[in-house]
Amino acid sequence: MESSSNVSRPLRLSDSQLALVRRAAALLQRQARSQFLQSIAHELANVDPLTDDAVQWAVDAIMDAAARR
């Protein structure tokens, strides 16, 4: 049996939050999008409440980190 720390739960993003993530992902090369989405999920996994500002922060942080590579 897996421990609860290894079990991922789905993110419940609002339509506007999902649109924000999708717009950011569209800026990336196709092969980088999966890693981006996994990073977003990881950053937001324990955020409660999941606000628009939290999603924006996660997108900005991950995009900034990718730009520095």
C-alpha positions as CSV (number, residue, x, y, z in Angstrom):
1,M,0.0,0.0,0.0
2,E,1.3,3.5,-0.9
3,S,1.7,6.1,1.7
4,S,-0.4,9.2,1.4
5,S,2.7,11.3,0.6
6,N,3.1,9.3,-2.7
7,V,-0.5,9.6,-3.8
8,S,-1.2,12.7,-5.8
9,R,-4.6,14.3,-5.6
10,P,-6.1,16.2,-8.5
11,L,-5.8,20.0,-8.5
12,R,-9.1,21.7,-8.6
13,L,-8.4,24.8,-10.7
14,S,-11.0,27.3,-11.6
15,D,-11.6,28.1,-15.3
16,S,-9.5,31.3,-15.0
17,Q,-6.7,29.4,-13.2
18,L,-6.6,26.7,-15.8
19,A,-6.6,29.3,-18.6
20,L,-3.6,31.0,-16.9
21,V,-1.7,27.7,-16.8
22,R,-2.6,26.9,-20.4
23,R,-1.5,30.3,-21.7
24,A,1.9,29.9,-19.9
25,A,2.3,26.3,-21.2
26,A,1.5,27.5,-24.8
27,L,4.6,29.7,-24.6
28,L,6.9,26.7,-24.1
29,Q,8.2,24.3,-26.6
30,R,6.0,21.2,-26.9
31,Q,8.5,18.9,-25.3
32,A,8.8,21.2,-22.2
33,R,5.1,21.4,-21.4
34,S,4.8,18.1,-19.5
35,Q,7.6,19.0,-17.1
36,F,6.0,22.5,-16.7
37,L,2.6,21.0,-15.8
38,Q,4.2,18.6,-13.4
39,S,6.1,21.4,-11.8
40,I,2.9,23.4,-11.4
41,A,1.2,20.5,-9.8
42,H,4.1,20.0,-7.4
43,E,4.2,23.6,-6.4
44,L,0.5,23.8,-5.8
45,A,0.0,20.3,-4.2
46,N,-0.2,21.6,-0.6
47,V,-1.5,25.1,-1.2
48,D,-4.8,25.7,0.5
49,P,-6.7,27.7,-0.4
50,L,-5.8,27.5,-4.1
51,T,-6.2,31.1,-5.0
52,D,-5.6,32.9,-8.3
53,D,-2.6,34.6,-6.8
54,A,-1.1,31.2,-5.7
55,V,-1.5,29.9,-9.3
56,Q,0.0,33.1,-10.7
57,W,3.0,32.8,-8.3
58,A,3.6,29.2,-9.2
59,V,3.5,30.0,-13.0
60,D,5.8,33.0,-12.6
61,A,8.3,31.1,-10.4
62,I,8.5,28.1,-12.8
63,M,8.7,30.3,-15.9
64,D,11.5,32.4,-14.2
65,A,13.4,29.3,-13.3
66,A,13.1,28.0,-16.9
67,A,14.3,31.3,-18.3
68,R,17.5,31.1,-16.1
69,R,18.5,27.7,-17.5
